[in-house]
Amino acid sequence: MVGAIVAAVVVVFLVIMFARTVRIVPQARAGIVERLGRYHRTLAPGLTVLMPFVDRLKPLIDLREQVVSFPPQPVITEDNLVVQIDTVLYFTVNDARSATYEVANPLQAIEQITVTTLRNVIGSLTLEDALTSRDHINAQLRGVLDEATGRWGIRINRVELKSIDPPHSIQDSMEKQMRAERDRRAAILNAEGVKQAQILTAEGEKQAAILKAEGERSAAILRAEGQAKAIDTVFTAIHAGKPDEQLLSYEYLQMLPQLARGDANKVFVIPSEFSQAVAGIGRAFSPAAADPPASAGTGEPSTAQGDESHKA
């Protein structure tokens, strides 16, 4: 019975010794081994053996990229406005020994230095610059934090501003300003559209006037050429036909009614050539004109008859 108890105690002791001696470090983890209370070595992922009661393994450190989000922090801008800024931070532990012995609470230290740096950066900017310069703020924060946390064995990968919330009164003013800006842009675009429409309309009217003037000019030239050709044809026909005085007088009398045509004609003026035309018509229908052979035979009777007709 005593032997069994001793055997059981020995087995338990061996199990405890084995558990304290053989350790397995997972991937992307690092372990700090202290021997007699002092740093001894850093364990890599895999199986390792420790000296029992001499070596002590501290809690494993995660070497993967970690994300920490800080609560919104009140920050005063250069134009004395209090804004709430929400920040998210991405960091990686690249030196397990420094992260263990150089800083007591890494997350709290990162949070405090982030808040301090954020206030320094935002304090030198106005609200409008802070809202429109997030990339610049992120780069400044990352540079300062990476320099400060380098001695802790921590590398800052990214710093992002999740939100910048100004006071409600400032938000209302900004909304009014944005609405006014949109109205102004709409008015400018509308004016530009009206201007372009007027320019296009004026250009169209100009082109139409030019085309109309060119058409009228071409039509006038064609009409003038037609009239000239008609006059030339009539002139040629008249000279080719050799009209006598009686025919011209008759045509002249036919044109007199056209001179008096029209509602606005109140006074009819008889031209001086009217008497000559009537005389020519009279000579055309006189007996002397009807008997041309007698006139041609002897010159004296013809002259006498002409004198008598003239007296008549």
Residue pairs with C-beta under 8 A, 6 or more apart in sequence:
17 52
20 50
20 52
20 53
21 49
21 50
21 51
21 52
22 47
22 48
22 49
22 50
23 31
23 43
23 47
23 48
23 49
23 50
23 57
24 46
24 47
24 48
25 31
25 43
25 44
25 45
25 46
25 48
25 60
26 45
26 60
27 45
28 45
28 62
28 63
28 64
29 45
29 60
29 61
29 62
29 63
30 42
30 43
30 44
30 60
30 61
30 63
30 93
30 96
31 42
31 43
31 48
31 57
31 58
31 60
31 61
31 96
32 39
32 42
32 43
32 57
32 58
32 61
32 96
32 97
32 100
33 39
33 40
33 41
33 42
33 43
33 50
33 55
33 56
33 57
33 58
34 40
34 55
34 56
34 58
35 51
35 54
35 55
35 56
36 54
37 56
39 97
39 101
40 55
42 96
42 97
43 57
50 57
58 100
61 93
61 96
61 99
61 100
62 93
63 92
63 93
63 94
63 96
64 92
65 90
65 91
65 92
65 157
66 90
66 91
66 92
66 93
67 88
67 89
67 90
68 88
68 89
68 91
68 107
68 110
68 111
69 86
69 87
69 88
69 89
69 162
70 86
70 87
70 88
70 89
70 111
70 114
70 115
71 86
72 84
72 85
72 86
72 163
72 165
73 84
73 85
73 86
73 87
73 115
73 118
73 119
74 82
74 83
74 84
75 82
75 83
75 84
75 85
75 118
75 119
75 122
75 123
76 82
76 83
76 119
76 122
76 123
77 83
77 122
77 123
77 125
77 126
77 127
77 130
78 123
78 124
78 125
78 126
79 126
79 127
81 127
81 166
81 167
81 170
82 167
83 122
83 127
83 130
83 164
83 165
83 166
83 167
84 163
84 164
84 165
85 118
85 122
85 161
85 163
85 164
85 165
86 161
86 162
86 163
86 165
87 114
87 118
87 141
87 159
87 160
87 161
87 162
88 159
88 160
88 162
89 110
89 114
89 145
89 156
89 158
89 159
89 160
90 156
90 157
90 158
90 159
90 160
91 110
91 149
91 154
91 155
91 156
91 157
92 154
92 155
92 157
93 99
93 106
93 153
93 154
93 155
94 153
94 154
94 155
95 153
95 154
96 153
97 153
98 151
98 152
98 153
98 154
99 106
99 152
99 153
99 154
102 151
102 152
102 153
103 109
103 152
106 152
106 154
109 149
109 152
110 145
110 149
110 154
110 156
113 145
113 148
113 149
114 141
114 145
114 159
117 140
117 141
117 144
117 145
117 148
118 141
121 137
121 140
121 141
121 144
122 130
122 137
125 133
125 137
127 166
127 170
130 137
130 164
131 164
134 161
134 164
137 161
138 158
138 159
138 160
138 161
141 159
142 156
142 158
142 159
145 156
145 159
146 155
146 156
149 155
149 156
166 174
245 280
246 280
246 281
246 283
246 284
248 280
249 276
249 277
249 278
249 280
249 281
249 284
250 277
250 281
250 284
252 273
252 277
253 277
253 278
253 281
256 274
259 268
260 268
282 309
283 289
283 309
286 309
287 305
288 295
288 302
288 305
288 306
288 309
294 301
294 302
295 301
295 302
295 305
296 302
